[in-house]
Amino acid sequence: MSNGFGEADGRVVVGVDGSVASKAALRWAADQVRLTGATLQAVTAWEYPALYGWGPTYPYEDFAGLAGKVLTKAVREALGPSSEVDVRETVSAGHPARVLIDVSERAQALVVGSHGVGGFVGAMLGSVSQYCAHHARCPLVIIRGAE
């Protein structure tokens, strides 16, 4: 099946960071998967803090494990514990926008939430959704979270 960018592999990829907007994106993606029979892949990314190793160590240094817990919790909160949608959870190291672009390369669609920052700037896309809008290699859906 073609996604308009090439041959799609049957996945809908959704970026998850635990925010209200990413949970709304998860719900939208789950509905899409129910309609199309695609596979839902929920992705979160993590990076070492900028000053890691320069000062006191963090009390919790398993950043990948922590990111995985945030992802699992967000999926459960967004879809409910008894959801019939099978979700493949993926935790990757790297900048979130770059990870999403790479993981979604042959997907049917990439779904991200946009939550920006308050005030006037809040009317614009967040940095990850804006990067994805410019670089996605598959159709992109941007979901705004509740205000």
Secondary structure, 3 states (H helix, E strand, C coil): CECCCCECCCEEEEECCCCHHHHHHHHHHHHHHHHHCCEEEEEEEECCCCCCCCCCCCCCCCHHHHHHHHHHHHHHHHHCCCCCCCEEEEEEECCHHHHHHHHCCCCCEEEEEECCCCHHHHHCCCHHHHHHHHHCCCCEEEEECCC
